[in-house]
């Protein structure tokens, strides 16, 4: 199974594209190799479209409740010009699961912090045709200072470990840490792959090759998001 993570930069490109980019982001995701993908900084009104465009099931955890008090107005503004809202808009973390990965049996969510920005952890338990269950946890930690990202990560690892019990567990996302290996190891996790602040950690699993860190560029003069999509094929340790 291949797992991936991508921060969508609130559906924006570099340099800016002043148009609705749901179709472009859906197409980019559909073309990449993954069975389960954790997304961060997703406009909440995109979730159904991303799931449909990639043939996947989706589970969402809002990361900004106050800013989502007027979702229809935000969506209308965002569709015309994502830059007018930028990072100030409503956001969500999302897990997409393609049918080959198995059936979603559970979805859990926990708030890691409420200030200065709300940060959440969420996870799905997958039931596969053969073998034991596997948990995929998705997180976007606080980014300033880095010590706070470390606090969020340790909390996330411990909460996810409590949900999973003895079952296999992947935690991925925008960790806002360039070197999470030490923290991961101290909590019983192995680092499988990563690039800059986006990483895949696991317990009871190993990398089986097929790792990538792709800059998504539909055109030479445009880069989708300010993060690369990071993925890795996993197998039992």
One Martini backbone bead per residue (centre of mass of N, CA, C, O) as a GRO file, in nm:
protein
  237
    1UNK     BB    1   0.098   0.035   0.020
    2UNK     BB    2   0.029   0.379  -0.048
    3UNK     BB    3   0.138   0.675   0.111
    4UNK     BB    4   0.027   1.023   0.156
    5UNK     BB    5   0.121   1.382   0.147
    6UNK     BB    6  -0.061   1.714   0.137
    7UNK     BB    7  -0.031   2.057   0.109
    8UNK     BB    8  -0.269   2.291  -0.043
    9UNK     BB    9  -0.260   2.600   0.025
   10UNK     BB   10  -0.566   2.668  -0.004
   11UNK     BB   11  -0.580   2.633  -0.320
   12UNK     BB   12  -0.288   2.723  -0.429
   13UNK     BB   13  -0.041   2.908  -0.607
   14UNK     BB   14   0.292   2.939  -0.768
   15UNK     BB   15   0.193   3.169  -0.870
   16UNK     BB   16  -0.093   3.313  -0.878
   17UNK     BB   17  -0.434   3.190  -0.921
   18UNK     BB   18  -0.742   3.347  -1.034
   19UNK     BB   19  -0.908   3.058  -0.954
   20UNK     BB   20  -1.069   2.766  -0.974
   21UNK     BB   21  -0.878   2.462  -0.845
   22UNK     BB   22  -1.022   2.190  -0.798
   23UNK     BB   23  -0.973   2.037  -1.064
   24UNK     BB   24  -0.661   2.050  -1.054
   25UNK     BB   25  -0.618   1.905  -0.783
   26UNK     BB   26  -0.773   1.647  -0.851
   27UNK     BB   27  -0.598   1.565  -1.093
   28UNK     BB   28  -0.329   1.548  -0.945
   29UNK     BB   29  -0.420   1.326  -0.747
   30UNK     BB   30  -0.518   1.114  -0.957
   31UNK     BB   31  -0.218   1.077  -1.089
   32UNK     BB   32  -0.119   0.965  -0.833
   33UNK     BB   33   0.050   0.752  -0.608
   34UNK     BB   34  -0.215   0.613  -0.407
   35UNK     BB   35  -0.430   0.493  -0.135
   36UNK     BB   36  -0.343   0.708   0.086
   37UNK     BB   37  -0.438   1.056   0.174
   38UNK     BB   38  -0.303   1.336   0.336
   39UNK     BB   39  -0.454   1.652   0.408
   40UNK     BB   40  -0.386   2.006   0.405
   41UNK     BB   41  -0.531   2.296   0.370
   42UNK     BB   42  -0.850   2.260   0.318
   43UNK     BB   43  -1.119   2.341   0.167
   44UNK     BB   44  -1.417   2.227   0.282
   45UNK     BB   45  -1.577   2.257  -0.006
   46UNK     BB   46  -1.377   2.028  -0.149
   47UNK     BB   47  -1.412   1.735  -0.047
   48UNK     BB   48  -1.619   1.605  -0.240
   49UNK     BB   49  -1.458   1.667  -0.503
   50UNK     BB   50  -1.200   1.508  -0.432
   51UNK     BB   51  -1.333   1.234  -0.401
   52UNK     BB   52  -1.461   1.215  -0.683
   53UNK     BB   53  -1.189   1.277  -0.851
   54UNK     BB   54  -1.042   1.001  -0.697
   55UNK     BB   55  -1.222   0.760  -0.601
   56UNK     BB   56  -1.291   0.834  -0.291
   57UNK     BB   57  -1.281   0.844   0.047
   58UNK     BB   58  -1.384   1.078   0.312
   59UNK     BB   59  -1.220   1.255   0.587
   60UNK     BB   60  -1.286   1.518   0.831
   61UNK     BB   61  -1.103   1.800   0.995
   62UNK     BB   62  -1.134   2.081   1.149
   63UNK     BB   63  -0.906   2.377   1.199
   64UNK     BB   64  -1.141   2.612   1.156
   65UNK     BB   65  -1.423   2.740   1.304
   66UNK     BB   66  -1.454   3.053   1.300
   67UNK     BB   67  -1.390   3.077   0.981
   68UNK     BB   68  -1.668   2.885   0.918
   69UNK     BB   69  -1.931   3.076   0.957
   70UNK     BB   70  -1.907   3.157   0.620
   71UNK     BB   71  -1.887   2.937   0.376
   72UNK     BB   72  -2.035   3.048   0.124
   73UNK     BB   73  -1.879   3.311   0.100
   74UNK     BB   74  -1.597   3.191   0.089
   75UNK     BB   75  -1.644   3.014  -0.161
   76UNK     BB   76  -1.712   3.243  -0.358
   77UNK     BB   77  -1.444   3.393  -0.330
   78UNK     BB   78  -1.248   3.156  -0.387
   79UNK     BB   79  -1.348   3.088  -0.678
   80UNK     BB   80  -1.242   3.367  -0.792
   81UNK     BB   81  -1.008   3.427  -0.541
   82UNK     BB   82  -0.790   3.280  -0.329
   83UNK     BB   83  -0.616   3.537  -0.238
   84UNK     BB   84  -0.836   3.695  -0.069
   85UNK     BB   85  -0.796   3.478   0.170
   86UNK     BB   86  -0.607   3.249   0.196
   87UNK     BB   87  -0.504   3.168   0.525
   88UNK     BB   88  -0.785   3.298   0.654
   89UNK     BB   89  -0.945   3.059   0.604
   90UNK     BB   90  -1.093   2.784   0.601
   91UNK     BB   91  -1.002   2.457   0.741
   92UNK     BB   92  -0.867   2.120   0.658
   93UNK     BB   93  -0.845   1.785   0.724
   94UNK     BB   94  -0.771   1.500   0.502
   95UNK     BB   95  -0.885   1.165   0.416
   96UNK     BB   96  -0.798   0.951   0.150
   97UNK     BB   97  -0.968   0.648   0.017
   98UNK     BB   98  -0.910   0.390  -0.165
   99UNK     BB   99  -1.043   0.084  -0.229
  100UNK     BB  100  -0.767  -0.081  -0.211
  101UNK     BB  101  -0.717  -0.009   0.106
  102UNK     BB  102  -1.018  -0.024   0.203
  103UNK     BB  103  -1.225   0.002   0.486
  104UNK     BB  104  -1.389   0.225   0.679
  105UNK     BB  105  -1.437   0.180   1.034
  106UNK     BB  106  -1.295   0.447   1.150
  107UNK     BB  107  -1.325   0.784   1.316
  108UNK     BB  108  -1.092   1.010   1.458
  109UNK     BB  109  -1.072   1.293   1.699
  110UNK     BB  110  -0.834   1.561   1.803
  111UNK     BB  111  -0.741   1.823   2.008
  112UNK     BB  112  -0.426   1.977   2.055
  113UNK     BB  113  -0.515   2.287   2.005
  114UNK     BB  114  -0.657   2.634   2.039
  115UNK     BB  115  -0.378   2.794   2.072
  116UNK     BB  116  -0.351   3.026   1.833
  117UNK     BB  117  -0.427   2.755   1.681
  118UNK     BB  118  -0.612   2.515   1.554
  119UNK     BB  119  -0.532   2.166   1.627
  120UNK     BB  120  -0.559   1.849   1.456
  121UNK     BB  121  -0.642   1.505   1.494
  122UNK     BB  122  -0.676   1.233   1.258
  123UNK     BB  123  -0.836   0.899   1.200
  124UNK     BB  124  -0.820   0.584   1.031
  125UNK     BB  125  -0.968   0.265   0.997
  126UNK     BB  126  -0.860  -0.021   0.819
  127UNK     BB  127  -1.020  -0.275   0.627
  128UNK     BB  128  -0.887  -0.558   0.492
  129UNK     BB  129  -0.919  -0.842   0.316
  130UNK     BB  130  -0.623  -0.887   0.435
  131UNK     BB  131  -0.558  -0.879   0.751
  132UNK     BB  132  -0.501  -0.632   0.950
  133UNK     BB  133  -0.543  -0.352   1.083
  134UNK     BB  134  -0.518   0.007   0.988
  135UNK     BB  135  -0.372   0.320   1.069
  136UNK     BB  136  -0.448   0.670   0.971
  137UNK     BB  137  -0.274   0.965   1.046
  138UNK     BB  138  -0.353   1.324   1.057
  139UNK     BB  139  -0.134   1.624   1.056
  140UNK     BB  140  -0.106   1.980   1.175
  141UNK     BB  141   0.120   2.164   1.309
  142UNK     BB  142   0.258   2.398   1.472
  143UNK     BB  143   0.494   2.666   1.347
  144UNK     BB  144   0.526   2.869   1.614
  145UNK     BB  145   0.752   2.743   1.728
  146UNK     BB  146   0.915   2.446   1.690
  147UNK     BB  147   0.854   2.348   1.979
  148UNK     BB  148   0.541   2.329   1.927
  149UNK     BB  149   0.554   2.108   1.715
  150UNK     BB  150   0.669   1.898   1.908
  151UNK     BB  151   0.433   1.891   2.102
  152UNK     BB  152   0.218   1.806   1.896
  153UNK     BB  153   0.351   1.544   1.802
  154UNK     BB  154   0.355   1.391   2.067
  155UNK     BB  155   0.053   1.399   2.110
  156UNK     BB  156  -0.026   1.256   1.846
  157UNK     BB  157   0.126   0.990   1.891
  158UNK     BB  158  -0.023   0.914   2.158
  159UNK     BB  159  -0.312   0.919   2.059
  160UNK     BB  160  -0.283   0.723   1.821
  161UNK     BB  161  -0.179   0.487   1.993
  162UNK     BB  162  -0.440   0.460   2.158
  163UNK     BB  163  -0.628   0.389   1.922
  164UNK     BB  164  -0.458   0.139   1.796
  165UNK     BB  165  -0.284  -0.009   1.983
  166UNK     BB  166  -0.161  -0.308   1.824
  167UNK     BB  167  -0.182  -0.172   1.565
  168UNK     BB  168  -0.114  -0.044   1.284
  169UNK     BB  169   0.077   0.274   1.217
  170UNK     BB  170   0.015   0.593   1.063
  171UNK     BB  171   0.193   0.911   1.051
  172UNK     BB  172   0.095   1.212   0.883
  173UNK     BB  173   0.228   1.529   0.748
  174UNK     BB  174   0.251   1.857   0.869
  175UNK     BB  175   0.507   1.897   1.114
  176UNK     BB  176   0.709   2.145   1.124
  177UNK     BB  177   0.960   1.941   1.076
  178UNK     BB  178   1.278   1.844   0.957
  179UNK     BB  179   1.354   1.648   1.232
  180UNK     BB  180   1.155   1.379   1.363
  181UNK     BB  181   1.314   1.118   1.443
  182UNK     BB  182   1.363   1.138   1.751
  183UNK     BB  183   1.070   1.161   1.845
  184UNK     BB  184   0.967   0.908   1.709
  185UNK     BB  185   1.154   0.701   1.848
  186UNK     BB  186   1.067   0.769   2.147
  187UNK     BB  187   0.753   0.668   2.054
  188UNK     BB  188   0.788   0.407   1.845
  189UNK     BB  189   0.884   0.534   1.568
  190UNK     BB  190   0.928   0.544   1.220
  191UNK     BB  191   1.104   0.677   0.958
  192UNK     BB  192   1.021   0.671   0.604
  193UNK     BB  193   0.951   0.976   0.499
  194UNK     BB  194   1.070   1.300   0.354
  195UNK     BB  195   1.012   1.673   0.311
  196UNK     BB  196   1.101   1.885   0.512
  197UNK     BB  197   0.778   1.897   0.680
  198UNK     BB  198   0.704   1.627   0.529
  199UNK     BB  199   0.575   1.315   0.676
  200UNK     BB  200   0.644   0.957   0.750
  201UNK     BB  201   0.515   0.755   1.005
  202UNK     BB  202   0.572   0.438   1.197
  203UNK     BB  203   0.410   0.131   1.326
  204UNK     BB  204   0.481  -0.188   1.207
  205UNK     BB  205   0.643  -0.051   0.967
  206UNK     BB  206   0.781  -0.018   0.629
  207UNK     BB  207   0.972   0.050   0.375
  208UNK     BB  208   0.909  -0.049   0.007
  209UNK     BB  209   0.953   0.189  -0.149
  210UNK     BB  210   0.840   0.430  -0.375
  211UNK     BB  211   0.953   0.706  -0.322
  212UNK     BB  212   0.828   1.053  -0.298
  213UNK     BB  213   0.883   1.421  -0.405
  214UNK     BB  214   0.649   1.623  -0.554
  215UNK     BB  215   0.634   1.874  -0.778
  216UNK     BB  216   0.342   2.039  -0.875
  217UNK     BB  217   0.345   2.097  -1.242
  218UNK     BB  218   0.132   2.177  -1.493
  219UNK     BB  219   0.334   2.417  -1.533
  220UNK     BB  220   0.628   2.588  -1.561
  221UNK     BB  221   0.479   2.862  -1.419
  222UNK     BB  222   0.353   2.642  -1.208
  223UNK     BB  223   0.274   2.578  -0.856
  224UNK     BB  224   0.125   2.356  -0.652
  225UNK     BB  225   0.161   2.488  -0.396
  226UNK     BB  226   0.429   2.490  -0.122
  227UNK     BB  227   0.425   2.175  -0.153
  228UNK     BB  228   0.505   1.856  -0.152
  229UNK     BB  229   0.442   1.538  -0.252
  230UNK     BB  230   0.437   1.263  -0.023
  231UNK     BB  231   0.559   0.921  -0.072
  232UNK     BB  232   0.502   0.562   0.032
  233UNK     BB  233   0.577   0.235   0.051
  234UNK     BB  234   0.427  -0.025   0.248
  235UNK     BB  235   0.518  -0.266   0.512
  236UNK     BB  236   0.577  -0.505   0.707
  237UNK     BB  237   0.821  -0.534   0.966
   0.00000   0.00000   0.00000
